[in-house]
Amino acid sequence: MQSNGIKVDGMDEIDAQNTPVDDLETEDVNLFFLGIDQSGSMDMFQSEMRKALVDFKRAIENSKEAQKILVARANFSTRLAIGGYKKIGELDVDYQSNGMTVLYDTIIEGTDKLFVYMEHLKQQGVRVKAAFALFSDGLDTASNHTCYAAKDTVKKLNDREIVTAFISFGPEAMQEANDLGFKNVLEVGRTDSELRRALNVLSKSAISNSKSVVNKTGDFFEQ
């Protein structure tokens, strides 16, 4: 199946990877891609990240928007693992760090999966908004894809009025985020308390964007 230049796999395969359309509780769905840097430089923050992810999950679960939000968590280090779009109650809150950083691969492959599921939902009559968010503390060090290809992918997200958001955990990733073209970039300090604040801001932003009639493409972060 192919529509608007996007290759769409069979419905059964898409439903197996993501939340099946029949299991949705609303016709208005907000997809939230959450890419999390698990490279070795995050080693000292493993425990705090687990706690912050628990808080992130709980905040969305306890919101009135919970049934509208589907989250896909992508873990990237030397390897990339992208999960399907699931109800917030299914979000994995474990965290292990090691290896290098495949930031560009995460952007490109994560966007591909987002576009496929969006198209699938739309074909089933579901109204869809989406946000693509990354959390990272540094530069790409191991991707197979190039910076140019990643930048072009971010442009495709922006052109489709999908929220592009980047949290830089410390200053090192700030220039990378801006160079790639993310419209919403937030720098936080490299401390336990700032890590908790970052995930708190991210949950508030996801909830606020879900409430909004249109995507908050240029003013996503709620602080």
Rosetta silent file (secondary structure, phi, psi, omega in degrees, C-alpha in Angstrom):
SEQUENCE: MQSNGIKVDGMDEIDAQNTPVDDLETEDVNLFFLGIDQSGSMDMFQSEMRKALVDFKRAIENSKEAQKILVARANFSTRLAIGGYKKIGELDVDYQSNGMTVLYDTIIEGTDKLFVYMEHLKQQGVRVKAAFALFSDGLDTASNHTCYAAKDTVKKLNDREIVTAFISFGPEAMQEANDLGFKNVLEVGRTDSELRRALNVLSKSAISNSKSVVNKTGDFFEQ
SCORE:     score description
SCORE:     0.000 S_00000001
   1 L     0.000  136.496  179.966    0.000    0.000    0.000 S_00000001
   2 E  -143.941  136.075 -179.717    1.348    3.460   -0.872 S_00000001
   3 E  -147.375  133.446  178.537   -0.146    6.947   -0.417 S_00000001
   4 L    55.025   34.190  178.049    1.352   10.431   -0.858 S_00000001
   5 L    78.749    4.403 -178.976    4.753    8.882   -1.539 S_00000001
   6 E  -105.447  123.587  177.504    4.766    7.015    1.784 S_00000001
   7 E   -76.395  124.469 -178.281    5.141    3.264    1.691 S_00000001
   8 L  -114.419  124.435  178.987    2.618    1.722    4.068 S_00000001
   9 L   -69.344  176.439  177.668    2.996   -1.871    5.245 S_00000001
  10 L   -62.085  150.407 -176.356    0.061   -4.227    5.613 S_00000001
  11 H   -58.899  -41.312 -178.284   -2.543   -3.271    8.196 S_00000001
  12 H   -61.927  -40.065 -179.916   -1.946   -6.354   10.309 S_00000001
  13 H   -67.378  -42.630  179.549    1.761   -5.620   10.540 S_00000001
  14 H   -64.954  -44.113  179.710    1.209   -1.964   11.476 S_00000001
  15 H   -65.488  -30.951  178.815   -1.394   -2.878   14.102 S_00000001
  16 H   -69.557  -34.096 -178.555    0.961   -5.489   15.549 S_00000001
  17 H   -82.235  -29.490 -174.353    3.711   -2.879   15.990 S_00000001
  18 L  -123.823 -171.611  175.467    1.440   -0.102   17.236 S_00000001
  19 L   -74.396  121.892  178.923   -1.942    0.328   18.914 S_00000001
  20 L   -60.702  146.227 -178.392   -4.581   -1.254   16.628 S_00000001
  21 H   -56.576  -38.104 -178.707   -7.183    1.190   15.358 S_00000001
  22 H   -66.077  -18.057 -179.438   -9.944   -0.870   16.958 S_00000001
  23 H   -93.325   -3.408  178.992   -8.310   -0.360   20.373 S_00000001
  24 L   -72.118  143.041 -178.559   -8.314    3.436   20.169 S_00000001
  25 L   -99.272    3.200 -177.941  -10.676    5.186   22.580 S_00000001
  26 L  -153.623  156.536  176.729  -11.015    8.358   20.522 S_00000001
  27 L   -89.412   -4.840  176.150  -11.080    9.512   16.897 S_00000001
  28 E  -110.814  114.307 -174.946   -8.580   12.270   17.744 S_00000001
  29 E  -119.640  137.959  175.889   -5.096   10.877   18.325 S_00000001
  30 E  -115.386  110.227  179.821   -1.908   12.650   19.323 S_00000001
  31 E   -86.487  135.535 -178.196    1.235   10.718   18.461 S_00000001
  32 E  -129.860  109.611  176.784    4.297   11.488   20.558 S_00000001
  33 E   -88.928  123.531 -178.612    7.718   10.251   19.463 S_00000001
  34 E  -120.246  100.750  177.863   10.143   10.265   22.397 S_00000001
  35 E   -93.780  124.359 -174.139   13.778    9.673   21.467 S_00000001
  36 E  -120.344  123.073  177.830   16.038    9.206   24.493 S_00000001
  37 E   -68.553  120.287  177.378   19.825    9.310   24.424 S_00000001
  38 L  -118.303   28.984 -179.450   21.220    6.231   26.191 S_00000001
  39 L   -71.783  167.815 -174.535   24.877    6.746   25.294 S_00000001
  40 H   -60.485  -25.539 -179.893   27.669    6.148   27.784 S_00000001
  41 H   -67.493  -11.931  178.549   27.930    9.847   28.702 S_00000001
  42 H   -94.178    7.918 -171.723   24.562    9.490   30.477 S_00000001
  43 H   -55.679  -43.442 -175.615   25.886    6.794   32.826 S_00000001
  44 H   -72.406   -7.971 -178.130   25.849    8.884   36.023 S_00000001
  45 H  -110.427   13.736 -175.732   22.200    9.830   35.429 S_00000001
  46 H   -59.014  -50.182 -178.429   20.723    6.347   34.972 S_00000001
  47 H   -62.534  -43.090 -178.501   18.875    6.232   38.290 S_00000001
  48 H   -68.823  -34.646  177.870   17.542    9.769   37.955 S_00000001
  49 H   -65.078  -39.385  177.078   16.368    9.135   34.391 S_00000001
  50 H   -59.977  -45.085  179.052   14.341    6.137   35.558 S_00000001
  51 H   -63.239  -41.808 -179.217   12.665    8.308   38.192 S_00000001
  52 H   -65.928  -36.401  177.867   12.039   11.096   35.657 S_00000001
  53 H   -68.637  -36.913  175.185   10.468    8.642   33.198 S_00000001
  54 H   -60.912  -44.991  179.266    8.164    7.345   35.934 S_00000001
  55 H   -64.717  -40.551  177.483    7.074   10.941   36.632 S_00000001
  56 H   -59.375  -48.120 -179.709    6.623   11.613   32.900 S_00000001
  57 H   -62.087  -46.209 -177.300    4.429    8.540   32.532 S_00000001
  58 H   -63.820  -40.053 -178.560    2.377    9.307   35.648 S_00000001
  59 H   -61.038  -43.182  179.852    1.764   12.929   34.601 S_00000001
  60 H   -72.949  -40.336  178.561    0.272   11.894   31.261 S_00000001
  61 H   -57.984  -37.238 -176.152   -1.646    8.959   32.769 S_00000001
  62 L   -86.838   -0.481 -179.835   -3.304   11.317   35.268 S_00000001
  63 L   -89.552  158.678  176.916   -4.249   13.920   32.649 S_00000001
  64 L   -69.300  -15.059 -177.848   -7.583   14.186   30.870 S_00000001
  65 L   -90.232   -0.273 -171.100   -5.696   13.822   27.582 S_00000001
  66 H   -53.985  -41.537 -175.592   -4.320   10.369   28.407 S_00000001
  67 H   -71.711  -14.768 -179.422   -6.653    8.459   26.102 S_00000001
  68 H   -91.951  -18.262 -171.140   -5.667   10.665   23.142 S_00000001
  69 E   -99.657  125.918  173.336   -1.890   10.338   23.500 S_00000001
  70 E  -116.189  128.833 -174.892    0.094    7.419   22.073 S_00000001
  71 E  -112.850  132.809  171.342    3.822    7.367   22.841 S_00000001
  72 E  -111.785  117.106  178.326    6.611    5.650   20.902 S_00000001
  73 E   -94.373  129.705  176.038    9.838    5.459   22.869 S_00000001
  74 E  -117.131  124.992  177.360   13.087    5.222   20.916 S_00000001
  75 E  -103.229  126.010  179.592   16.309    4.369   22.742 S_00000001
  76 E  -130.476  132.954  172.771   19.505    5.344   20.986 S_00000001
  77 L  -142.826 -119.939  170.710   23.148    4.731   21.789 S_00000001
  78 L   -71.682  -30.937  176.618   25.405    2.728   19.463 S_00000001
  79 L  -111.538  161.441 -179.662   22.227    0.878   18.512 S_00000001
  80 E  -121.571  128.976  176.724   18.731    2.169   17.877 S_00000001
  81 E  -128.471  116.289 -177.747   15.539    0.556   19.166 S_00000001
  82 E  -111.132  119.811  177.780   12.220    2.190   18.211 S_00000001
  83 L   -84.170  171.422  178.077    9.046    1.009   19.886 S_00000001
  84 L   -82.779  171.250  178.572    5.524    1.241   18.539 S_00000001
  85 L   -82.353  110.390 -173.671    2.949    3.895   19.373 S_00000001
  86 E  -124.461  161.928  174.223    1.286    2.623   22.534 S_00000001
  87 E   -62.720  150.237 -172.025   -1.020    3.903   25.250 S_00000001
  88 H   -58.501  -29.502  178.886    0.868    5.682   27.994 S_00000001
  89 H   -63.509  -18.918 -179.598    0.249    2.859   30.469 S_00000001
  90 H   -94.699    1.007 -177.451    2.492    0.637   28.337 S_00000001
  91 L   -65.067  127.513  176.704    5.466    3.016   28.354 S_00000001
  92 L   -76.912  128.073 -177.673    8.681    1.311   29.466 S_00000001
  93 L  -110.148   13.371  175.169   10.400    3.393   32.157 S_00000001
  94 L   -75.764  162.129 -179.192   13.633    1.406   32.440 S_00000001
  95 L  -155.825  126.407  177.569   16.887    3.069   31.416 S_00000001
  96 L  -135.852  133.149 -178.604   20.385    1.718   30.692 S_00000001
  97 L  -113.770  143.291  174.269   23.244    3.741   29.200 S_00000001
  98 L  -178.331  160.725  170.648   26.266    2.629   27.174 S_00000001
  99 L    81.456 -157.988 -173.156   27.975    3.131   23.843 S_00000001
 100 L  -103.610 -156.084 -171.557   27.919    5.993   21.351 S_00000001
 101 L  -134.599  111.766  177.968   25.191    8.196   19.810 S_00000001
 102 L  -102.016   65.146 -177.412   23.191    7.486   16.623 S_00000001
 103 H   -64.062  -47.059 -177.493   21.231   10.738   16.666 S_00000001
 104 H   -64.238  -42.174  178.130   20.839   11.092   12.880 S_00000001
 105 H   -60.007  -38.729 -179.961   19.671    7.487   12.478 S_00000001
 106 H   -62.716  -43.571 -179.923   17.060    8.091   15.182 S_00000001
 107 H   -62.290  -48.402 -174.094   15.667   11.122   13.370 S_00000001
 108 H   -71.877  -49.828 -177.729   15.437    9.427    9.992 S_00000001
 109 H   -72.359  -33.969  176.121   14.209    5.991   11.022 S_00000001
 110 H   -65.664  -39.482  178.050   11.904    7.401   13.688 S_00000001
 111 H   -65.961  -41.010  177.852   10.311    9.755   11.169 S_00000001
 112 H   -55.920  -47.624 -178.296    9.779    6.914    8.702 S_00000001
 113 H   -68.176  -36.519  177.117    7.848    4.918   11.310 S_00000001
 114 H   -62.284  -48.213 -178.281    5.885    7.974   12.402 S_00000001
 115 H   -61.457  -40.256 -179.219    4.794    8.762    8.847 S_00000001
 116 H   -63.522  -46.183 -178.080    3.721    5.169    8.179 S_00000001
 117 H   -70.089  -38.003  176.025    1.530    4.965   11.293 S_00000001
 118 H   -58.061  -46.545 -178.815    0.083    8.455   10.711 S_00000001
 119 H   -63.781  -41.009  178.058   -0.907    7.490    7.203 S_00000001
 120 H   -59.889  -46.039  179.709   -2.420    4.230    8.432 S_00000001
 121 H   -64.168  -43.001 -178.777   -4.556    6.034   11.014 S_00000001
 122 H   -62.846  -37.222  179.069   -5.709    8.652    8.543 S_00000001
 123 H   -67.052  -20.274  177.972   -6.791    5.959    6.103 S_00000001
 124 L   -96.199    9.678  176.271   -8.968    4.533    8.894 S_00000001
 125 L    84.269   15.352 -179.982  -10.659    7.915    9.443 S_00000001
 126 L   -90.271  135.845  174.888   -8.682    8.911   12.550 S_00000001
 127 E   -84.903  128.733 -169.592   -7.739   12.567   13.034 S_00000001
 128 E  -128.338  134.079  164.664   -4.024   12.756   13.856 S_00000001
 129 E  -119.689  161.293 -178.633   -1.578   15.288   15.270 S_00000001
 130 E  -149.458  151.256  173.667    2.041   14.454   16.056 S_00000001
 131 E  -132.620  139.944 -178.712    5.093   15.652   17.939 S_00000001
 132 E  -120.243  107.898 -173.534    8.661   14.449   17.432 S_00000001
 133 E  -121.846  140.187  177.800   10.836   15.029   20.508 S_00000001
 134 E  -125.802  145.114  173.081   14.449   14.140   21.290 S_00000001
 135 E  -122.782  121.391 -178.958   16.463   14.240   24.511 S_00000001
 136 E  -151.642  154.095  179.954   20.240   14.188   24.119 S_00000001
 137 L  -111.267    4.881 -177.723   23.378   15.394   25.853 S_00000001
 138 L  -163.303 -166.302 -175.635   25.771   15.458   22.898 S_00000001
 139 L   -89.166  163.098  174.140   26.623   15.206   19.232 S_00000001
 140 L   -66.668  135.963 -179.744   26.108   12.344   16.828 S_00000001
 141 L  -129.747   -5.411 -170.870   29.044    9.943   16.951 S_00000001
 142 L  -149.310    9.365 -174.223   27.987    6.731   15.215 S_00000001
 143 L   -69.723  151.391  170.777   25.119    7.134   12.705 S_00000001
 144 L   -81.237  -31.083  178.428   25.040    5.498    9.308 S_00000001
 145 L   -84.066  160.119 -176.898   23.011    8.434    7.961 S_00000001
 146 L   -92.544  164.078  174.903   24.499   11.885    7.395 S_00000001
 147 H   -60.573  -40.913  179.893   23.760   15.188    9.073 S_00000001
 148 H   -59.339  -44.085 -179.656   22.421   16.477    5.743 S_00000001
 149 H   -65.540  -38.951  178.636   19.931   13.609    5.514 S_00000001
 150 H   -66.569  -41.563  178.637   18.806   14.180    9.111 S_00000001
 151 H   -61.816  -42.051  177.935   18.384   17.907    8.493 S_00000001
 152 H   -63.157  -36.033  178.840   16.280   17.173    5.400 S_00000001
 153 H   -67.852  -42.367  176.710   14.123   14.818    7.491 S_00000001
 154 H   -61.195  -38.358  177.143   13.525   17.479   10.158 S_00000001
 155 H   -61.632  -39.447  177.986   12.466   19.838    7.367 S_00000001
 156 H   -62.425  -40.602  176.851    9.923   17.255    6.190 S_00000001
 157 H   -62.760  -46.728  179.676    8.502   17.111    9.732 S_00000001
 158 H   -63.109  -40.413 -179.366    8.312   20.895    9.913 S_00000001
 159 H   -63.851  -28.834  178.961    6.744   21.135    6.454 S_00000001
 160 L   -91.555   10.160  178.715    3.982   18.778    7.587 S_00000001
 161 L    57.559   37.864  170.146    3.417   20.953   10.694 S_00000001
 162 L   -91.585  135.258  179.338    4.546   18.200   13.030 S_00000001
 163 E   -61.709  129.662  171.873    6.065   19.537   16.245 S_00000001
 164 E  -115.395  120.014 -174.139    9.855   19.180   16.290 S_00000001
 165 E  -133.845  140.740 -177.017   11.296   19.493   19.806 S_00000001
 166 E  -138.733  123.628  173.284   14.790   18.947   21.190 S_00000001
 167 E  -103.298  118.795  177.771   15.939   19.009   24.805 S_00000001
 168 E   -94.237  113.006 -179.329   19.687   19.567   25.135 S_00000001
 169 E   -84.929   86.228 -168.717   20.899   18.105   28.426 S_00000001
 170 L    96.858  170.546 -170.392   23.778   20.536   28.825 S_00000001
 171 H   -79.044  -16.294 -168.856   25.091   22.890   26.108 S_00000001
 172 H   -61.971  -36.102 -176.029   26.859   20.432   23.800 S_00000001
 173 H   -88.269   -4.518 -175.287   23.803   19.374   21.778 S_00000001
 174 H   -60.046  -51.000 -177.645   22.325   22.880   21.410 S_00000001
 175 H   -63.879  -37.782  177.464   24.117   23.827   18.198 S_00000001
 176 H   -59.182  -47.044 -179.288   23.384   20.403   16.717 S_00000001
 177 H   -61.298  -43.829  179.919   19.659   20.832   17.414 S_00000001
 178 H   -67.660  -41.446  179.190   19.597   24.294   15.866 S_00000001
 179 H   -63.907  -33.439 -179.719   21.643   23.223   12.843 S_00000001
 180 H   -75.438  -18.216  175.455   19.261   20.328   12.227 S_00000001
 181 L    98.907   16.693  175.990   16.298   22.716   12.151 S_00000001
 182 L   -64.396  132.544 -175.833   14.314   21.767   15.243 S_00000001
 183 L   -79.884  -25.613 -179.491   11.779   24.537   15.859 S_00000001
 184 E  -121.692  111.710 -177.870   11.591   24.064   19.628 S_00000001
 185 E  -126.119  127.818 -178.769   14.928   23.759   21.428 S_00000001
 186 E  -126.217  123.883  174.566   15.308   23.769   25.198 S_00000001
 187 E   -99.155  131.369  174.062   18.634   23.682   27.031 S_00000001
 188 E  -123.166  157.918  179.665   18.675   22.421   30.605 S_00000001
 189 L   -69.722  159.656 -176.254   21.587   22.071   32.994 S_00000001
 190 L   -93.089   66.841  179.345   23.427   18.797   33.362 S_00000001
 191 L  -138.174  165.558  178.339   22.222   17.956   36.876 S_00000001
 192 H   -58.842  -45.362 -177.364   19.715   15.566   38.451 S_00000001
 193 H   -65.997  -37.325  178.729   17.265   18.381   39.214 S_00000001
 194 H   -71.096  -31.894  174.910   17.472   19.759   35.680 S_00000001
 195 H   -63.178  -44.936  177.611   16.889   16.277   34.268 S_00000001
 196 H   -62.439  -40.583  179.483   13.690   16.008   36.308 S_00000001
 197 H   -63.372  -40.222 -178.827   12.662   19.478   35.144 S_00000001
 198 H   -60.162  -47.156 -179.585   13.260   18.536   31.516 S_00000001
 199 H   -70.865  -30.250  175.217   10.962   15.496   31.634 S_00000001
 200 H   -66.065  -45.434  176.405    8.393   17.509   33.601 S_00000001
 201 H   -60.623  -40.399 -177.671    8.393   20.180   30.910 S_00000001
 202 H   -65.008  -42.019  178.652    8.100   17.469   28.259 S_00000001
 203 H   -66.237  -43.306  177.883    5.016   15.871   29.858 S_00000001
 204 H   -61.056  -39.761 -178.802    3.321   19.268   30.298 S_00000001
 205 H   -67.685  -40.915  178.205    4.106   20.119   26.684 S_00000001
 206 H   -62.701  -41.577  179.803    2.714   16.825   25.372 S_00000001
 207 H   -67.526  -45.314 -179.521   -0.507   17.342   27.332 S_00000001
 208 H   -63.404  -41.034  179.019   -0.838   20.982   26.274 S_00000001
 209 H   -65.561  -34.916  177.856   -0.243   20.138   22.623 S_00000001
 210 H   -64.911  -36.542  179.741   -2.888   17.427   22.838 S_00000001
 211 H   -71.272  -29.336 -174.772   -5.411   19.968   24.142 S_00000001
 212 L   -68.328  144.180  179.269   -4.614   22.448   21.387 S_00000001
 213 L   -64.042  -39.024  177.555   -6.811   22.503   18.271 S_00000001
 214 L  -123.291  160.588  179.246   -3.693   22.646   16.098 S_00000001
 215 L   -59.436  137.715  177.262   -0.122   21.553   16.720 S_00000001
 216 L   -86.574   71.987 -170.771    1.941   24.034   18.741 S_00000001
 217 L   -66.619  -29.642 -176.494    4.719   23.890   16.186 S_00000001
 218 L  -113.255   -5.256 -179.514    6.587   26.995   17.340 S_00000001
 219 L  -139.721   54.016 -171.780    5.707   27.277   21.028 S_00000001
 220 L   -74.460  -44.169 -171.378    5.672   23.687   22.197 S_00000001
 221 L   -71.292  123.276  177.678    7.560   23.820   25.488 S_00000001
 222 L  -100.617  113.965 -177.184    5.395   24.582   28.527 S_00000001
 223 L  -117.407    0.000    0.000    7.533   25.909   31.390 S_00000001
